[in-house]
Amino acid sequence: MAMTDKQATFTHDDDSVAVVIGSGAGGGTLANELAQQGIDVVVLEAGALHTTADFLADEWASFSQLAWLDTRTTSGSFRLARDFPTLPAWIVKAVGGTTVHWAGASLRIRPHEFAALSHYGEVAGANLLDWPLSYDNLAPYYDRAEKRMGVTRTNDNKGLPGNNNFKVMHAGASKMGYSCNTGHMAINSETRDGRAACQQRGFCFQGCKTGAKWSTLYTELPEGIATGHLELRPESHVARIEHDDSGKVSAVVYFDADGQERRQKARLVAVAGNSLETPRLLLNSASAAFPAGLANGSGQVGRNYMRHMTGSVYATFDDPVHMYRGTTMAGIISDESNHDPSRGFVGGYEMETLSLGLPFMAAFLDPGAWGPRFAGAMDQYDHMAGMWLVGEDLPQETNRVTLNPEVTDRFGLPVANVHYDDHLNDIAMRDHGYRQGAELYRSVGAKDIYEVPPYPSTHNLGTCRMSERPEDGVCNGYGRAHEIPNLFISDGSQFTTSAAENPTLTIVSLAIRQAEHIGQLMQQGDV
């Protein structure tokens, strides 16, 4: 039976439903949590419904199948604007969103990172702000999310086995005085919830064919549909959100799979389209009452875009490593994730195992490069180990998502322009990560070291951030828009700062907390 068979269906003029835009970590989780409370939900997902049987163990073919390939434009000095000008970020356009593609790393943001301004102080050029919630506020929801997702090394879930890439990292970590394990991963290390244990296929980014990796595609969404309170509508590209005379949102206008314009009435709307599409939608929903864009009285919609400090270090060895065998990112060193300004930057970063297949390695090792060094790296591919650096990226008001009125999508809507410049803090942190990664690999006999620039694959955060004061952001500590009481932000857009950790666990935890809050507001008649 297809997931969309035998599900509840709601009429377009049913104004009692909650409309959730996007079906990934935030939207898919929120929709299920609301449905479990008996709240009727319509999920509008721009992408198609793929299944584990559809997934392709082929990097470029899978990328074409799953990636959001609608045109975007770029500006700013960051290298991706030159190397991949129409692909500033690799997100998924499919049911399940980027939980189909993510690696599974599930880390909690640390207490001090919820209060970056208080801990780091003012940083020139940065728009730092403390979150309007603390670690202690979110801790019980982290507990619930880790149980839901089956995160390894929590709740007696065993860690994943280490592949050769991990063994190289672990050996180097020991020489450096770092601690290293296979991490907190939302990937089954044993059969769980009717899903298989990880089979170590190595195609984590191409969709997990065994279902071992947590994805809303085959966990939250089917569970929500089974309640009879959730309708999933794939291939439903949202164009704008409408509001009534009182300023409350009242309907969502979208294009269906046939390109027909539809209007779904709504009691409330939750936007979870990723930090690029969420602000684009709000800006495209401008009206006489909201001339600068929906919920944008503060002028903060689209601003403070963060994409984490990233970079990679690869090294070659005399003996074969076959880094591509086994779980892509099961290996982590967290020793550099503390705040220690003596290193020359605020915040910190994680070091995580990473492997790319040969096609992606050719594309991303040094985009546009050719010659003996590049060919030599490709020749040594089987003998290569690799890690990804991911660290706190400071919010800057000028790093932002805006509309590009000169470029429109197939529905005639202005596309998102992504403007990004590295902060000096990012550069100092990346350089430190390159040095530490290179030293780690040299300590265990590396031959050649490759410092690889950021890929389009990253974590998109900010652009509709939480704030205590309405003038500083877009939504409050529950993701509720400051200006519109029945509009919610339900994805990484709401992050006030980026922290060092992979964000998915926090997005899921916030969605669980938000759903509980929405249920209470509905009971009280406040939405």
N, C-alpha and C positions, 0 to 999 in steps of 0.2 A: 504494500500500500504506500502510495506517495504521501509525504508528510502533509501536503495541502489537501488531501482527500479527507472527507468526513470531519472537517473542522467546522467550527461555528462560522456563520457568515452574518455580517451586519450590513444594514442598508446605508446608502450614502447620506441619507437625511437623519440618521440616528445620532442625535446630539448628546447622547449619554456616554459615548465611548471615549476612552483615552486613546489618543493617536500617538504612537511611538514611531519616530522617523529614524530608521537604521536598526539593524538586527545583530550588531556585534557585541562586544563585551559589555558595553553600557546598555544599549537598546534591548538586546536579547535577554539580558539578565533582568532588567527593569520590567519588561513585558511579562516574563514568566512570574516574577514576584507579585505583580499586580493581579495576574490571572489566578494565582494561588489564593489570593484574598477574595476572589469572586468578582473582581472588577473586569468589565468587558474592555478588551484591548484590540485595536487594529494596528498591525505592524506594517509600515510601508517601507519596503526595501528596494533600492534602485536596481540592484543586481539580480541575476537569475538564481534559481535553486539548483545547486549542484549537490551530488551525493558522494559518499566515500567511493562508490563504484566508478564515478566519473573522473576522479582525480588522476592526474597524469604525472608519472615519474620521469619527467623531462622538463628541465628548467624553463626553456624558452616557451615551449608549448603550454606549460602550466601558467606561466606569466601571462600569456595571451588569453588564457581561459579565465583567470581569476582577477587580474589586476584592474584597477580603475584607470582606464586608458583614455577617458574623455580628456580633451585638451585642457591644459592649464598653462599659465605663463609664469615667468620668474623675473625677478630683478634683485639688485643687491650684489654684493661683492663675493658671496659664498661660491665655492667652486662648482657646486651643482648647477648654478645658473648658467655656467659655461658648458659643463660636460653633458648635462641632461636638462636642457632648458624647458622642455615640456613635461618633465617627470621630476618635480621637486621632491616628491615623496611617493613611496610605493605603498598604497593601501589597496584593499580588496573591494571589488564590486561584485558581491555575491551574498546570498543568504549566509549569515554567520559573520559577515564582515571580516575584519582582519584577524578574528580568532581562527579562521581557516588557515591563515598564513603564518601566524606568530610562532615563535620558537618554544613557548611554554614557560619561560622564566617568570617566577611568581615571587617577587620580593616586596616586603613591607617598606614603605617610606619611614625613615627614622624620625624619632620625636623632634630633634633639632631642625629637621628639614621642613616641618610644618610651620616653623617660625624663623624662616631664613633671614628676614630683616632684623629681627631681634638678635640673632646669633652672629650674623655676618656684619651687621651695621650697614650704613649707606655705602653703596659701591658706585663710583662715577659711571654714568652711562647706563646703569641698570635701573629698572623700575621694580625693585624688590618690595614685597609686601608679605606680611604674615597671613597664613590661611585663617579663615574665620572658624576653624575647628582644629582640635588638637589630636595628637596620636591617641590619647586616652579616649576621646570621643569615637574614634574609628576602630579602636582595638577589638571590640566585640564583633564588629562586622567583618574585620579581617579574619577572625576566628571562623565565622560562618562561611566566608568565601573560600577559605582553605579547605574546609570540609566539603563544600559543594564541588570544588574543582579537583579534589584529591591530590593536593599539593604534596610532593615528596618531602620527607623529613619533617612533616607535621602530622599530628594525629596518628602516630605509629605507622605511617606509610613509609616503606623502605625507600632509600635513595636509589636512583638509577645506576646501572653499571657504568664504569668508565671505559670509554674507547681509547684508542691509541693517542688521539689528539689530547684527551684528558690526561693520559699518563705522562705525556711530554710536559704539559702544563704543571702537573702535580710535582714532577721531579724538579722542575725549575723553581717552583714555589718553595719547595723544601730548601733549596740552596739559598733562596732570597730571604728566608725567614717568614714567608707568607703562609697562611693556612688556605687550603684548597679542598673542595669536595665537589660532588656532581650536582649540588645546588638544590634549591626549592623549585621544583618543576611541576607544572600541572599536566603531567604525563603519567599514566598508570605504570607503576613499577610491578604491579600484580593485577590480575583481573579484578575489575571493580565496576559496580553499577552496570553490569551487563556488557562492558566494553573490555577489549583485550588488553593485555599488558603490552608495553612497547616492544616491537619486534626489531628495533635497531636498523630500520631500513635506510635512514639517512635523508629522507625526503620530507622533513618536517615543514619546510616552507611551501611545499607543493600540495598541502592538504594531507592529513593523516589518514591513509586508506584503512588502517585497522581501527580507527576511532580511539586509540589510546590517549591521544592528546585532547585535552578539554577544548571543546568549541561549542558555542551556542547553537551551531547548526544541528548537532545531534544530542544535545543535553537540554538546555533551557527551552528552546523553541518547541520541540516535540512534547515536553512536559507541560508547557503552557497550553498548547493545542489540546492536549488530552483533558484539560479541565473543562473544555467547552466554552471558555471565556476568551480565547485568543484566535484571531484570524490573521494569518500571514498572507500578505499580498506581494509576491516578488515582482520584479520588473515594473516597479511603481516609482517613477522619478519625480520627487517633490519639487514643485516650481516655486511655491510661495505659501506663506501662512497668512490667513486673513483674521481680522478682528472685528468685533462689534463696536457700536457707538460708545460703549463704556470703556473700551480699550482692552477688553479681555479677548483672547484668541477664541475663534469660533469655528474655523474650518481650515482644512489643508487642501490645497489644489495640487494635483499631481497628474502626470502623464502615465497611462497604463501601458501594457506590453504592446498594444496596437497603436500607440501614439495618440490615443484619445485623451482629451483633458477631462479629468474627473474632479469632483469636489466632495471631500469627506467632512461632514460636520463633526465637531469634537467638543467634549466637556473640558478637556485639557489636552495639551500637546507637550510631548517630551522630544527634544531634538538630540539625536545621537548619531550624527553623520560624519564624525571624525573632525578634527580641529581645522580642516580646510573647508569641508562642505557645510559644516554647521554655521560658521559666520557668513559664508557665501549665501546661504539660504536666508538668514536674518537680514542681510543687506539687500537681497533681492525682494524682500517682503516690505520694503519701505512703503509708507502711505502718507496721507496728509497729516495724520496724527503722529506718525513716526517717520518724519522726512529723512532722517539719517539712517534709517533701518530699524527693524523691529527690536525693541528692548535696548536701543542704542542711545539713550539720552545722555549717557556718560561719555559717549564717543569711544568706548573701550572695545566694542565688538570688532573682532579681527586683530586687535593689538596684542602685544606681549606674546607673539607666536614663539614657541620654543620647540626645538627638535632634538634636544640632548646634544651634548658634546660627544661626537663619535669619531672613530678612526679604527684602523685595524693594523695588527702587526702579524706578518707571516714570516716563517723561517724555514730553511731547508736543512736536511740532515743527511748523513751518510747512509743511514738505514731507512727503509720505507716506513712511512707513517700511515698512509691511507686515511687521512683525516676525515674523509667523506663517509666513512663507514661508521654507523652508530648515530646516536642522537646528536643533532646539530649543535646544541648549546648546553649540554649537560657537563658543565665544568665552570667553577666560578672562584675568583679571588676577590674578597671584599675589603682587604686591608687598606686600600687607598680611598675608601668611600667615606672616611671620616672628614670632619672639617679641621684642617690644619694649615692655617695661612702661611706657615713658615715655608711651605713648598712653592709659594709665589702665586697662589690663587685661593679663592674661597670655594667651599663645597668640595666634593670628591667624586670619584669614579669607580666603576666596577670593571674587572677584567673577566671576560667570559669566552669560553671556547667558541669557535666559529669555523665552519668550513663552507666553502662555495664549491659547487660542481665546476667542472672544467669550462663550460660555456660562460658561466657567470664570472669565473675567475679571469677569463680572457677579457671580459667587458669591464670589470671593476678594479682589477689590480692597479692599473694606471691608465685611466681612460685616454684613448688616443695615442698611447705609446706604441712604439715599435722598435726593433733593433735587438742587439745581442743580449742585453740584460733582460728585456721582456721575454724573448724567446727562451733564455736560460731558465727563467722562472717557470715557464710552461713545461719545459723539458723535465723539470724536477718536481712536477705536481704531486706525484705519488710519494715523494719524500718530504712533503711540506706539512707543517703544523701551523695553526692560526688561532688568533684571539681577536675579539671585538672589544673596543673600549667604549664604555657608555657612562657619561657623567652629567652632572648638573649643568644646565645651560641657563644663564641668567635672563630673565625677561627684560626685553627692551621695547619701549613703546613704538619705536620705528620698525621693529620686526613685526610684520603684519600681513594679514590676508585682506585684500581689497578686491573690488570688482574691476574687471578689465572690459569696459564697454565696447572696445574695438574688436573683441574676440567673443563669439557666442557659440554655445553648444547646439546640438541638433534641434533643440526645442526653442532656440532663439534667446536663451538666457545668457547674460554676461558670465564669463568663466571667472574662476578665482585666479588672482595674481598673487604669488607668494614672494614677499620681499624679505630677505634675510641677510644680515651681516654678522659675522662672528664678533663676539665681545672679546676684548683682550684677555679676559679671564678664561674664555673657551680655548684660546690659542695656547695660553700658558699651561692649561690642564692637559690639552692634547699632546703638547710637546713632552710633558712629564710622563704621560702614559706611553708614548713612543719609546722614551728612554728606558722606562722600567720594563716594558714588554721585551725590548731588544736585549736588555741585560739578563732577563729571565731565560730567554732562549740561548743566549751565548753561554750561560752558566752550565748548560747541558749539551754543549758542543755544536751549536748552530753553525752552518757554513755561510749562508747568505741571509740577510735580514731585509724585509720589505716593509716600509712604512706606507700604509695604504690610506688614501684620503677617504672622507665620508662617502658612503653609498646613498642612493635615494631611499633605501630601506632604513627607516628610523621611527622614532616615536614623536607623533605630532601632539603638542600640548599647548595649553593657553588659548587665547583668542576669544574666550567668553568667560573670563576668570571669576572665581568666587572672591568676594570682598565683604568686609564688615560694613563699609560705607558705600552707598550706591554710586557715588562719584568715582570710586576707585576700580569698579569692575562691572560685571553684567548680572551676576546672580549671587545669592546668599549661600550660606554654608550647607544648605540642602540642595543646591542647584536650582533654586526657584528664582526666576528673573526678578530683579529688584522692581521693575516697572510694571510687570504683567503677572498677576497672581496665579494664573493658570497656565503659565509657560515655564517649562523646565529645561535645563541643560543637563544631559545625561551621559556625557562622554569625557574624553580627556581635555576637551575645551575648557572645562571648569577648573582645571588645575591652576592654582595661584602661582606656584613655582614648580619647577620640574623635578627637583630632587635627583639623586643619582640612579635610582632604581628603575628597572623596567616597569611601566605603569599599569599593566593590565590588572593585576591583583587589586590595586587601589581603585581602578575604574569599576570593577565588579563589586567591591566592598561599598563604594559610594552609591552604586545602583541599588543594592540591597537596602541600605539605609534610607535612600530616597523613596523607594517603594513603600517602606514602612511609614514614612512621613506623609506621603501622598494619601495612603489609606486613612491616616488619622485626619488629615485635612478634609477628605471627602466625607468622613463620618460627621465631622463638625459643620459641614456645609460651607467650608471656606474655599473650595474649588468646585 
